[in-house]
Amino acid sequence: MARQSKKASMDALETLHNAIAGELTTRIEGGSADAATLGAAIRFLKDNGITAVAAPGSKLGDLLDKIGNPEAVSDEEYERIKKECAGEA
């Protein structure tokens, strides 16, 4: 018996894409994102051609400054940055 190919419609793919983006956002903003979820979010952004500029004074810029000297980040500062990224501050 021949196998029929059933491709998803563009509407179905758009719905799935939006659902994945929404779920990743919810987990990250809610603080329940584990390393695998963060990795999936990073991959999702990369696969969709999303990039960012580490402007001075931005969260990404601050993170980039600290990565150069990981010892410069205290536990308190780490927790503050984590809360800011989760939208809690």
N, CA, C and O of each residue as an XYZ file, in Angstrom:
356
protein
N       0.836     -1.163      0.000
C       0.000      0.000      0.000
C       0.892      1.241      0.000
O       1.827      1.335      0.795
N       0.611      2.174     -0.872
C       1.393      3.404     -0.994
C       1.113      4.321      0.191
O      -0.022      4.454      0.651
N       2.140      4.924      0.649
C       2.016      5.849      1.777
C       1.692      7.241      1.252
O       2.362      7.740      0.348
N       0.673      7.861      1.814
C       0.311      9.207      1.405
C       1.053     10.214      2.267
O       1.168     10.052      3.482
N       1.547     11.244      1.622
C       2.221     12.313      2.341
C       1.210     13.377      2.700
O       0.525     13.921      1.834
N       1.123     13.668      3.976
C       0.222     14.724      4.435
C       1.068     15.818      5.051
O       1.524     15.705      6.188
N       1.271     16.871      4.292
C       2.041     17.995      4.795
C       1.144     18.904      5.617
O      -0.037     19.087      5.318
N       1.730     19.461      6.646
C       0.984     20.400      7.484
C       0.744     21.689      6.710
O       1.583     22.122      5.920
N      -0.395     22.283      6.945
C      -0.708     23.556      6.295
C       0.134     24.663      6.925
O       0.671     24.495      8.020
N       0.245     25.777      6.239
C       0.971     26.923      6.773
C       0.320     27.412      8.067
O       1.013     27.825      8.997
N      -1.006     27.366      8.124
C      -1.707     27.777      9.345
C      -1.329     26.878     10.522
O      -1.107     27.357     11.634
N      -1.259     25.578     10.268
C      -0.910     24.636     11.324
C       0.535     24.855     11.789
O       0.816     24.793     12.986
N       1.437     25.109     10.859
C       2.833     25.358     11.211
C       2.978     26.671     11.979
O       3.759     26.756     12.926
N       2.232     27.684     11.573
C       2.278     28.965     12.285
C       1.743     28.809     13.709
O       2.294     29.381     14.649
N       0.676     28.037     13.863
C       0.114     27.794     15.184
C       1.125     27.073     16.070
O       1.297     27.431     17.235
N       1.789     26.065     15.525
C       2.807     25.323     16.278
C       3.971     26.236     16.652
O       4.443     26.213     17.789
N       4.424     27.028     15.707
C       5.531     27.958     15.944
C       5.182     28.929     17.074
O       5.997     29.160     17.967
N       3.994     29.486     17.037
C       3.554     30.421     18.077
C       3.417     29.728     19.430
O       3.737     30.314     20.465
N       2.950     28.498     19.424
C       2.791     27.747     20.673
C       4.156     27.476     21.312
O       4.316     27.613     22.525
N       5.121     27.096     20.503
C       6.467     26.832     21.024
C       7.072     28.113     21.581
O       7.638     28.110     22.675
N       6.958     29.197     20.842
C       7.486     30.478     21.316
C       6.812     30.882     22.625
O       7.478     31.344     23.552
N       5.510     30.710     22.702
C       4.775     31.068     23.908
C       5.165     30.231     25.105
O       5.327     30.756     26.206
N       5.317     28.939     24.903
C       5.689     28.034     26.002
C       7.093     28.344     26.508
O       7.326     28.375     27.717
N       8.024     28.572     25.594
C       9.383     28.912     26.016
C       9.387     30.220     26.804
O      10.046     30.327     27.838
N       8.654     31.202     26.316
C       8.565     32.494     26.999
C       7.970     32.336     28.394
O       8.486     32.902     29.358
N       6.900     31.578     28.504
C       6.241     31.362     29.792
C       7.187     30.722     30.794
O       7.249     31.148     31.948
N       7.915     29.717     30.373
C       8.836     29.032     31.284
C       9.972     29.936     31.726
O      10.345     29.950     32.899
N      10.526     30.696     30.775
C      11.648     31.577     31.112
C      11.181     32.701     32.028
O      11.812     32.965     33.052
N      10.090     33.362     31.677
C       9.599     34.471     32.494
C       9.093     33.997     33.852
O       9.146     34.748     34.826
N       8.606     32.770     33.927
C       8.109     32.223     35.182
C       9.195     31.677     36.086
O       8.929     31.305     37.229
N      10.418     31.629     35.578
C      11.529     31.140     36.378
C      11.637     29.634     36.457
O      12.417     29.117     37.258
N      10.867     28.904     35.639
C      10.910     27.442     35.696
C      11.764     26.831     34.584
O      11.764     25.615     34.394
N      12.481     27.669     33.860
C      13.290     27.158     32.747
C      14.562     26.513     33.271
O      15.346     27.133     33.989
N      14.749     25.251     32.894
C      15.990     24.569     33.238
C      16.980     24.754     32.085
O      16.676     25.444     31.112
N      18.141     24.152     32.188
C      19.171     24.310     31.168
C      18.694     23.827     29.800
O      19.009     24.445     28.782
N      17.947     22.742     29.767
C      17.448     22.217     28.491
C      16.473     23.193     27.838
O      16.497     23.379     26.621
N      15.618     23.814     28.644
C      14.660     24.782     28.110
C      15.385     26.006     27.579
O      15.059     26.506     26.502
N      16.367     26.491     28.330
C      17.135     27.643     27.856
C      17.876     27.305     26.566
O      17.948     28.125     25.651
N      18.419     26.106     26.498
C      19.088     25.671     25.272
C      18.126     25.607     24.096
O      18.462     26.004     22.980
N      16.935     25.103     24.359
C      15.921     25.030     23.302
C      15.524     26.434     22.837
O      15.315     26.665     21.646
N      15.421     27.368     23.790
C      15.060     28.741     23.434
C      16.156     29.391     22.600
O      15.879     30.082     21.619
N      17.396     29.164     22.999
C      18.520     29.711     22.236
C      18.524     29.135     20.827
O      18.715     29.867     19.856
N      18.316     27.846     20.713
C      18.284     27.184     19.389
C      17.110     27.698     18.562
O      17.252     27.918     17.359
N      15.951     27.891     19.195
C      14.759     28.408     18.520
C      15.050     29.791     17.934
O      14.722     30.072     16.781
N      15.670     30.646     18.746
C      16.018     31.983     18.257
C      17.015     31.901     17.104
O      16.850     32.572     16.085
N      18.043     31.079     17.268
C      19.068     30.934     16.233
C      18.470     30.391     14.941
O      18.762     30.901     13.859
N      17.643     29.369     15.048
C      17.021     28.764     13.868
C      16.105     29.739     13.136
O      15.850     29.590     11.941
N      15.612     30.741     13.871
C      14.719     31.723     13.270
C      15.432     33.027     12.911
O      14.794     34.029     12.588
N      16.753     32.999     12.973
C      17.549     34.145     12.546
C      17.470     35.354     13.466
O      17.673     36.487     13.028
N      17.174     35.115     14.748
C      17.059     36.209     15.706
C      18.432     36.458     16.332
O      19.057     35.538     16.860
N      18.888     37.690     16.269
C      20.162     38.076     16.858
C      19.950     39.309     17.735
O      18.897     39.944     17.685
N      20.945     39.632     18.525
C      20.861     40.800     19.393
C      22.212     41.502     19.418
O      23.251     40.895     19.162
N      22.175     42.771     19.728
C      23.393     43.559     19.865
C      23.611     43.822     21.351
O      22.702     44.246     22.065
N      24.821     43.564     21.794
C      25.148     43.777     23.207
C      25.490     45.246     23.420
O      26.660     45.603     23.565
N      24.475     46.090     23.439
C      24.679     47.528     23.616
C      25.117     47.820     25.048
O      24.658     47.168     25.986
N      25.997     48.790     25.214
C      26.399     49.162     26.574
C      25.174     49.537     27.415
O      24.292     50.267     26.960
N      25.137     49.029     28.640
C      24.022     49.324     29.533
C      22.833     48.385     29.390
O      21.928     48.415     30.224
N      22.814     47.546     28.349
C      21.731     46.578     28.182
C      22.034     45.346     29.019
O      23.170     45.156     29.455
N      21.034     44.510     29.248
C      21.251     43.278     30.011
C      22.287     42.395     29.319
O      23.146     41.804     29.972
N      22.196     42.314     27.995
C      23.148     41.496     27.251
C      24.546     42.101     27.340
O      25.531     41.378     27.486
N      24.632     43.430     27.253
C      25.920     44.106     27.381
C      26.533     43.888     28.748
O      27.734     43.642     28.864
N      25.700     43.980     29.797
C      26.184     43.736     31.156
C      26.686     42.302     31.307
O      27.729     42.061     31.913
N      25.936     41.359     30.753
C      26.342     39.954     30.824
C      27.669     39.741     30.106
O      28.551     39.052     30.618
N      27.812     40.326     28.928
C      29.047     40.192     28.163
C      30.233     40.776     28.932
O      31.322     40.202     28.920
N      30.027     41.911     29.600
C      31.089     42.498     30.417
C      31.509     41.543     31.527
O      32.699     41.414     31.814
N      30.556     40.881     32.146
C      30.840     39.995     33.281
C      31.450     38.674     32.847
O      32.222     38.074     33.594
N      31.115     38.214     31.650
C      31.659     36.933     31.177
C      33.181     37.009     31.063
O      33.878     36.019     31.283
N      33.682     38.180     30.722
C      35.129     38.354     30.614
C      35.834     38.141     31.944
O      37.025     37.829     31.965
N      35.125     38.304     33.050
C      35.682     38.116     34.378
C      34.615     37.484     35.269
O      33.985     38.185     36.060
N      34.402     36.177     35.156
C      33.337     35.519     35.907
C      33.422     35.725     37.411
O      32.396     35.723     38.090
N      34.635     35.904     37.948
C      34.785     36.101     39.384
C      34.182     37.430     39.834
O      33.919     37.621     41.022
N      33.960     38.355     38.887
C      33.418     39.672     39.223
C      31.942     39.609     39.584
O      31.389     40.581     40.099
N      31.294     38.473     39.320
C      29.863     38.335     39.596
C      29.677     37.651     40.950
O      30.006     36.478     41.124
N      29.138     38.417     41.904
C      28.852     37.840     43.216
C      27.582     37.008     43.125
O      26.833     37.117     42.154
N      27.341     36.188     44.122
C      26.112     35.396     44.154
C      24.894     36.300     44.139
O      23.901     35.998     43.478
N      24.965     37.417     44.873
C      23.842     38.356     44.927
C      23.589     38.982     43.556
O      22.444     39.111     43.123
N      24.666     39.367     42.885
C      24.536     39.966     41.547
C      23.967     38.954     40.562
O      23.124     39.292     39.731
N      24.429     37.713     40.659
C      23.904     36.658     39.791
C      22.396     36.507     39.980
O      21.648     36.433     39.005
N      21.961     36.461     41.218
C      20.526     36.307     41.505
C      19.739     37.509     40.996
O      18.635     37.347     40.476
N      20.301     38.730     41.142
C      19.630     39.934     40.659
C      19.470     39.890     39.142
O      18.398     40.196     38.619
N      20.531     39.510     38.439
C      20.482     39.426     36.978
C      19.481     38.351     36.551
O      18.711     38.546     35.611
N      19.501     37.226     37.247
C      18.565     36.141     36.925
C      17.131     36.603     37.082
O      16.289     36.297     36.237
N      16.832     37.343     38.156
C      15.474     37.862     38.363
C      15.096     38.879     37.303
O      13.963     38.889     36.822
N      16.047     39.741     36.932
C      15.762     40.728     35.882
C      15.417     40.039     34.569
O      14.477     40.431     33.877
N      16.178     39.020     34.238
C      15.934     38.296     32.983
C      14.594     37.586     33.013
O      13.972     37.374     31.973
N      14.149     37.216     34.212
C      12.852     36.544     34.350
C      11.720     37.567     34.479
O      10.552     37.192     34.593
N      12.068     38.864     34.462
C      11.050     39.901     34.539
C      10.533     40.154     35.935
O       9.451     40.716     36.102
N      11.295     39.746     36.952
C      10.844     39.896     38.334
C      11.329     41.199     38.962
O      10.828     41.600     40.013
N      12.287     41.859     38.337
C      12.826     43.082     38.965
C      12.336     44.310     38.239
O      12.680     45.429     38.618
